[in-house]
Amino acid sequence: MTPPKIYGLIGYPVKHSLSPYMHNAAFKALGINAEYKLFEKRPEELGYFLHSLSKENIYGLNVTIPYKEVVLKYLQWKSPEVKFTDAVNVIIVKDKNYLEGWNTDGIGFHRHLTMDLKFNPLGKSVVVLGAGGAAKAIINQLARHRAKNITIYDIDNDKSLNLTAKINKEFPKCNAIASDSIEKLALKNADLLINATPIGMKGDDPCLVDPDSLHPSLLVYDLIYNPPETKILKLAKQKGAPISNGLGMLLYQGVRSFELWTGQKAPVEVMRKALREATRKCSEKY
């Protein structure tokens, strides 16, 4: 019997991920002999792992924190989105010496934001917490679709400054601003707040912004989806603000990842159902 093709998620940590549920459900639905696994690798293990993909029968990977930028040096080809964002969340293994890098985070986020949440970024004011790989991808999409203002805060102010300079050069109709203080963020005038940091994954993580600055006209979007409701989402809900976790973004970036790997149209509703069932199981833990 032919062994299954292996796909998976590389990151540190990755045990919280729901990606195996949706991808394995999709493989089963389409009768594809493949399996999606989690690969939790320490930084010192990353290079050896990426050089051993073909030997391990691995045909594709998703990439998550903290490796979306680190893996760039291992790639032989990069998509236009990767070249702009300098961040990767999908690797396709063409052969043992040729790895392609793609970024489906931005597309996944935009599809969820506009199709499911019915939020059009055109002319809107947005605040983004974080300037890492995922933040770059979603900010690129927001600017591309004509958000009016995008304010970016990162604990590493140089990252915020570099990203805003790049956005302002590429998208002159969008005003990108780097904030050097989280206390200075003008949330009262914002339409959308996005948490693109890992702060919130742990139960004792703080809320990064002043809860009193949250308001009913502000959509609060947290890229974290496990736990399903982070502290910032709970506080926003108490203030009457609409909220969303990153499960929809996970779905749609996964749909595009699946199609890049297999060349087949992804069974979106099968994947959505698998994620919902997995979320219910996770919710019982919290």
C-alpha positions in Angstrom: 0.0 0.0 0.0 1.3 3.5 -0.9 2.1 5.5 2.2 0.2 8.7 2.6 1.6 12.0 1.6 2.4 14.0 4.7 1.5 17.7 5.3 1.6 19.6 8.5 2.2 22.7 10.6 5.7 23.8 11.7 6.0 26.1 14.7 6.7 26.4 18.4 4.3 25.8 20.0 1.7 24.1 17.8 -0.2 21.8 20.1 -3.1 24.2 20.3 -3.6 24.1 16.5 -6.9 23.0 14.9 -5.5 22.7 11.4 -5.2 18.9 11.4 -9.0 18.7 11.9 -9.9 20.6 8.8 -7.2 19.3 6.5 -7.6 15.6 7.5 -11.4 16.0 7.0 -10.7 17.5 3.5 -8.4 14.7 2.6 -10.9 12.1 3.6 -13.8 13.9 1.8 -11.9 13.9 -1.5 -10.4 10.5 -1.1 -6.8 11.8 -1.0 -4.2 9.5 0.5 -2.6 12.1 2.8 -2.3 13.0 6.5 -1.8 16.4 8.2 0.4 16.4 11.3 1.8 18.9 13.9 5.6 19.4 13.9 6.6 21.3 17.0 10.3 22.1 16.6 12.7 24.2 18.6 14.7 26.8 16.8 17.8 24.6 16.8 15.8 21.8 15.2 14.3 23.9 12.3 17.2 23.7 9.8 17.6 20.0 10.0 13.9 19.5 9.8 13.5 21.6 6.6 16.4 19.9 4.9 14.8 16.5 5.6 11.3 17.1 4.3 11.5 14.8 1.2 13.2 12.0 3.2 10.2 12.2 5.7 7.6 12.1 2.8 6.5 15.6 3.6 5.0 17.4 0.6 3.8 20.7 2.2 3.8 22.7 5.4 1.9 25.5 7.0 4.2 27.8 9.0 3.3 29.6 12.2 4.9 31.6 15.1 7.8 32.1 15.4 9.0 30.9 12.0 7.1 32.8 9.4 10.1 35.1 8.7 12.8 32.7 9.7 12.0 30.1 7.0 12.7 32.6 4.2 16.3 31.7 3.9 15.5 28.0 3.2 13.3 28.8 0.2 14.2 28.6 -3.5 11.1 30.5 -4.7 8.9 33.1 -3.2 5.4 34.3 -4.2 4.7 38.0 -4.7 2.9 38.2 -1.4 5.9 36.7 0.4 8.3 39.1 -1.3 6.2 42.0 -0.1 5.5 40.8 3.4 8.8 38.9 4.1 6.6 36.3 5.7 5.6 32.7 4.8 2.8 30.5 6.0 2.8 27.9 3.3 5.7 25.8 1.9 5.3 23.5 -1.1 8.0 20.8 -1.4 8.8 20.5 -5.1 11.7 18.1 -4.5 14.3 17.7 -1.8 16.3 20.7 -2.9 13.4 23.0 -4.0 11.0 24.7 -1.6 8.3 27.2 -2.6 7.1 29.9 -0.2 3.6 31.3 -0.3 1.5 33.5 2.0 -2.3 32.8 2.3 -2.8 34.6 5.6 -3.8 37.9 4.1 -6.2 36.3 1.6 -7.7 34.2 4.4 -8.2 37.2 6.6 -9.7 39.4 3.9 -12.1 36.7 2.8 -13.3 36.2 6.4 -13.6 39.9 7.1 -15.6 40.8 4.0 -17.6 37.7 3.2 -18.5 36.4 6.7 -18.2 39.5 8.9 -19.5 41.9 6.1 -16.8 44.5 7.0 -15.5 46.5 4.1 -12.1 48.1 4.9 -12.6 50.9 2.3 -12.3 54.2 4.0 -12.0 52.7 7.5 -9.6 53.4 10.4 -7.8 50.3 11.7 -5.5 49.7 14.6 -3.2 46.6 14.5 -1.3 45.2 17.5 1.8 43.5 16.2 4.0 43.8 13.2 5.1 40.2 12.7 4.5 37.8 9.8 0.7 37.5 10.1 0.3 41.3 10.8 2.2 42.1 7.6 0.0 39.9 5.5 -3.3 41.3 6.8 -2.1 44.9 6.8 -1.0 44.4 3.1 -4.6 43.3 2.4 -6.2 46.2 4.3 -4.0 48.8 2.5 -4.7 47.1 -0.9 -8.4 47.4 -0.3 -8.2 51.1 0.6 -8.4 51.3 4.4 -8.0 55.0 5.2 -5.7 54.8 8.2 -3.7 51.9 9.7 -2.0 52.5 13.0 0.5 49.8 14.0 1.9 49.1 17.4 4.7 46.5 18.1 6.9 46.2 21.1 9.7 46.4 18.6 9.1 50.0 17.3 11.6 49.5 14.5 9.4 46.8 13.0 6.4 49.1 13.1 8.4 51.9 11.5 9.7 49.7 8.7 6.3 48.3 8.0 4.6 51.7 7.9 7.2 53.0 5.6 6.7 50.1 3.2 2.9 50.5 3.2 3.0 54.2 2.6 5.4 53.8 -0.3 3.4 51.0 -1.9 -0.1 52.3 -1.1 0.0 56.1 -1.0 -3.8 56.4 -0.6 -3.5 54.6 2.8 -2.0 56.5 5.7 0.0 54.0 7.8 1.3 55.3 11.2 3.6 53.6 13.7 2.7 54.2 17.3 5.5 54.1 19.9 3.1 53.6 22.8 0.1 51.3 23.2 -1.4 53.9 25.5 -1.5 56.4 22.7 -3.6 54.3 20.3 -6.7 56.2 19.2 -9.2 53.5 19.6 -12.1 55.9 20.1 -12.0 56.8 16.5 -11.1 53.4 15.1 -13.5 51.1 13.2 -11.4 47.9 13.5 -8.9 46.6 16.1 -6.8 43.6 15.3 -4.7 41.6 17.7 -1.9 40.0 15.7 0.2 39.1 18.6 0.3 35.8 20.6 -0.8 37.7 23.7 -4.0 36.1 24.7 -3.2 32.4 24.1 -2.5 31.9 27.8 -5.3 32.4 30.4 -3.3 34.8 32.5 -2.3 37.0 29.6 -3.3 40.7 30.0 -5.5 42.7 27.8 -3.1 44.8 25.7 -5.4 47.9 25.5 -7.3 49.9 28.0 -10.8 48.2 28.2 -12.4 51.7 28.6 -11.2 52.5 25.0 -13.4 49.7 23.5 -16.7 50.8 22.2 -19.8 49.4 20.3 -18.7 50.8 16.9 -15.3 49.0 17.0 -15.0 45.5 15.5 -12.4 43.7 17.7 -10.7 40.9 15.8 -8.2 38.5 17.5 -6.2 36.3 15.2 -6.0 33.8 18.1 -8.7 31.1 17.9 -7.6 28.8 20.8 -8.9 29.8 23.3 -12.1 30.7 21.3 -12.5 33.9 23.4 -9.4 35.7 24.6 -9.4 38.4 27.3 -9.6 41.2 24.9 -12.6 39.6 23.1 -14.4 39.1 26.4 -13.9 42.7 27.5 -14.9 44.0 24.1 -18.1 41.9 24.2 -18.9 43.4 27.7 -18.6 46.9 26.0 -21.1 45.9 23.3 -18.5 45.7 20.6 -18.8 43.1 17.8 -16.0 40.5 18.1 -14.4 37.7 16.1 -11.6 35.3 16.8 -9.3 34.0 14.0 -11.1 30.8 13.2 -12.5 32.2 10.0 -9.1 33.4 8.9 -7.7 29.9 9.8 -10.4 28.3 7.6 -9.8 30.4 4.5 -6.0 30.5 4.6 -6.3 26.7 5.0 -8.6 26.4 2.0 -6.0 28.2 -0.1 -3.2 26.1 1.3 -5.0 22.9 0.5 -5.6 24.0 -3.1 -1.9 25.0 -3.5 -0.8 21.6 -2.2 -3.2 19.4 -4.0 -4.3 21.3 -7.1 -7.9 20.4 -6.2 -10.8 22.6 -5.1 -11.1 22.5 -1.3 -14.3 21.3 0.3 -14.9 24.5 2.2 -18.0 23.4 4.1 -16.4 20.1 5.1 -13.4 22.0 6.5 -15.7 24.6 8.2 -17.7 21.8 9.9 -14.5 20.1 11.1 -13.3 23.3 12.7 -16.6 24.0 14.4 -16.6 20.5 15.9 -13.0 20.9 17.0 -13.8 24.3 18.5 -16.6 22.8 20.6 -14.2 20.2 22.0 -11.7 22.9 22.9 -14.4 25.1 24.5 -15.0 22.4 27.0 -11.5 22.8 28.3 -12.0 26.5 29.1 
